[in-house]
Amino acid sequence: MVDRRRATNGLNTSAMASGIFQSTYGYQLQGLDDPFFKSAQEALENLCSAQMYTNFWVNIFPALSYVPDWFPGTGWKRTARKWREQKDKALNSTFQWTKEQVAAGSAKPSIVGALLNHHLTSKWAQDDREYRLKELGINLFAEFLISTWPPGATETSGHTLLGFATAMVLNPEIQAKAQNEIDDVIGYLRLPKMAPGTPNRLFLVAIPHVCYEDDVYRDYDIPKGTVLIGNLWAMSRDEASYKDADIFDPDRFLDPKVPLFPAFGWGRRKCPGSYYGQDSIFMAIASLLATFTFKKKLDSNGHEILPKVEYGSNSLNLGLKPFEFVLAPRSEKHEQLILDLSSNLASARN
């Protein structure tokens, strides 16, 4: 818990995944090697890869889906079947666990558990109800990990934490300013609690939208059925809205005239879990800043090592590659607070 030096590998998922599984399924993860978690994560990674148009020619030329399986160059069909089977496994496993817990009367509060026998879902046929709840469960996981990871918005929350850690390592003066503000409000003896305010999501996710009727926008004719992908990168660099957009400056959002970035999408495809995601990220970041300091690693001569920040490639969600940094409790008091909270949490679970 208080290891002073660690890689970023795992930071982007561990902090958020546990809360997601508890709220969605009432399930307590047993670590990042938990089979339920690994299955869901693999399904989402496959989905992010599948949504990249350039990964599979069939995304660009849909008629290729009618080519026979024996035809050369159709290995993507075998890949698609394998990924579909893996997705079905991810959909079924945790849902069945929650269903069994509800039937046994030992289920902990959760979204899926509450909806299994809720009047809102009672009008659906059993097969239809279970299918929708399975999809709901995996979509909630996706929404909050694409925020941490991330399709739609989930892994957005793991990658957001990793992006936050990177920003703090590279911008110690901004980190100190945020820590001082937290100290002024809550002191040193407790963690932050929920309060008004919305954090700016640091990692961006774009998903396709379809135009459901003929439209015209700024002299562009957009026929019905056109697939549109919002260029979030370009939006975030719009100098008309964000002056010096490439500079990390959280204070810019203190100006009410500066719009918050549409990180959770827009229209009918907007992430339905945006409030949960924002609150979860807010609490995670505030708690980390209240108790820890992120620093650059030192070399053998005591000089700071500037981390090499690199992004992945060839996926809908371009996560940061792992790098080393120093994560240290801010003081002995903060270290003791962390140890006490960890001990209390362990006792509560037992």
C-alpha positions, 0 to 999 in steps of 0.5 A: 500500500505504501510502496514508494516506487511502482510502475503505472501498470495496473493503476489504470484499472485496479482503483476503479474496477472494484467499485464498478463490479460491486455497484454493478454485480455486488461482486468483490474482486479478488485482485486484477487476476480475478477471472471475472475481471480478466474476462470482461477486460479481454472482451473490451480490449477486443471490442476497442480493436474491432471498432478501429476501421483500419483493423478489418477491411470489412469495416470499410467494405461491409460486402466482405461479410458475404465472402465464404469462410474458405476464401483466402484472406477471411481469417478475420471471420475466425477472429470475430467468432472467437471474440464473440465467444469471449464476449458471451463468456464475459456477459454470462459469467458475472451475471449468472453469479449475481443471479445465483446470489439473488436466488440464494438470498445472499446477494449484496446490493447491486444494479443488476441484482435490483433489476432482476425482479424489479417491476421495470423489467417484469414486462419483458420475457425472461430471455429478453430480460436476461439478455438486456441485463447482461448487456447492461452489466458489461456496458456499465463496466465498459463505461467506467473502465474506458473512463478508467479504460476504458467503449462508450465511457468505463475504461475511461476512468482507469486511463483517466487515473493513469493520465492524472498520475502522468500529469502530476509527475510532469507538473509538480507545481499544479499538484502542490496547488491542488494538495494545498487546496485540499489541506485547507478544506479537510486538513490531514486526518481524513480523506475527501468526501463528495462535494460540488464540482466536476473533474475534467476527464483526462482521457478521451473516447470517441465512438461512431454515430449514425445520421438517422435522417438527411441533414446539412451542416455548414454546407456539408450534405450528410445523407441518412445512414452516414457514419460520423465519428466526432474528432475529440482531439480537434475539439480539445485543441480549439483555441477559440474555446481553450487558449494554449490548449496544449498546456496542462492548465486545470485553472482554465476551467475556473472560468465559467465561460470555458466549456467543459469538454464533452468527454462522455459524448453527446446526443442519444449516444451520450454515456448514461453513467457519466454522473457515476463516472465523474463522481468516482474519478473525483473521489479517486483523484481527490483521495490520491492528492490528499494522501500521496505525492507523485514524483519523478524517479531518480537515477543513480546520481540523484537526478530526476528521470523525465518519464517517456510518455508513450501511447498505445496504438491501433485501438479505439482506446489509446492507453498510456504505456507503463512507466516508472515513477515515485508514489510516496505518502505526503508525510508520516501522518498521511502514511498512518492514515493510509495504514489505518484505512487499509486495516479498517477495510480489511476488518470490514471485509472479514 
